[in-house]
Amino acid sequence: SGVFSNAYVETIKRNRLSRLSAGERARMDELLEVLGDPSTADKDTPFAELGDLIARADAYDPLPHQNDATAFQHDIFEAVWRDAEELRAGGRLLEMGRDIACPVVAIHGDFDPHPWEGIKKPLEEVLHDFRFVLLEKCGHHPWYEKHAREDFFKALEEEVGR
């Protein structure tokens, strides 16, 4: 999950950048500049490359796998992300959690660049029935992580069985 408070956003950026080489950080800057340029006609290709860089920074020890994204559509991402940022910044995203009546579990990796505190603390304040599982040696996609995959599926099975 992403974080639910803007207070944690800089930590995500800092974590990701610290995990990339100098060359990768420079390439990320270039890609962000291209994506921010209104004259760029094809933003999907650099967006896909940026996604690959971020995926490397987000992983602890990933198993070989194919990217599960069917298409990188920058325009759709921008539209959705703008709305999500507004909801998070205004506190409305968390406020919506107060209406959730079913049990909620967050299974999160300790190496995920999204700090686990930015998930656990806000959600336990607004959700009525909330559990949190922190997986060791695990990045943002636990189902691809060599050291956490088994624990992820075990936790998921336990939660579904509740």
C-alpha positions, 0 to 999 in steps of 0.5 A: 500500500501507499502511505495514508499521510503526506508526512511519509511521502518524503521518506518514500522518495528518500528510500527509493533514491538511496537504493539506486545507483548514481546512474539510475538516479540520474536516469530517474531525473531525466525521465521525470523531466521528460514526463513533466515536459508538455511537448513530450508526445509519447509519455508511456515509454518513459513512464514504463522505464521509470516504473522499472527503476522504481520496481528495482528500488522497491524490491529486497530480493525479487524472484525472476518474474515478468512485469505484470502490468499490461500497459503503462498509460501515463495519462491515466496514471496522472488523472488517477494519481492527482485525485488520490493525492488530493484525497490523501492531502485533505485527510479524506482518504483516511476518513473514508476508512471510518465507513469500512465495516469488515475486517482489514489486514495490511501485509507489508514488507519491512524493506518496502520504501513506503514506511510501514508506520505510514500504513499501520498508524493511520489505519489503526486509528480509523478502522474498527477491525484492523490487523497488521503483518510486517514481513521481514526481508520484503519489499513492495511486492511480497509475492515476488520476494524470495525471502518473504513469498512463503510467509506472505502466502501463509499470512494471506491464507490465515487471514482469508480463513478467519 
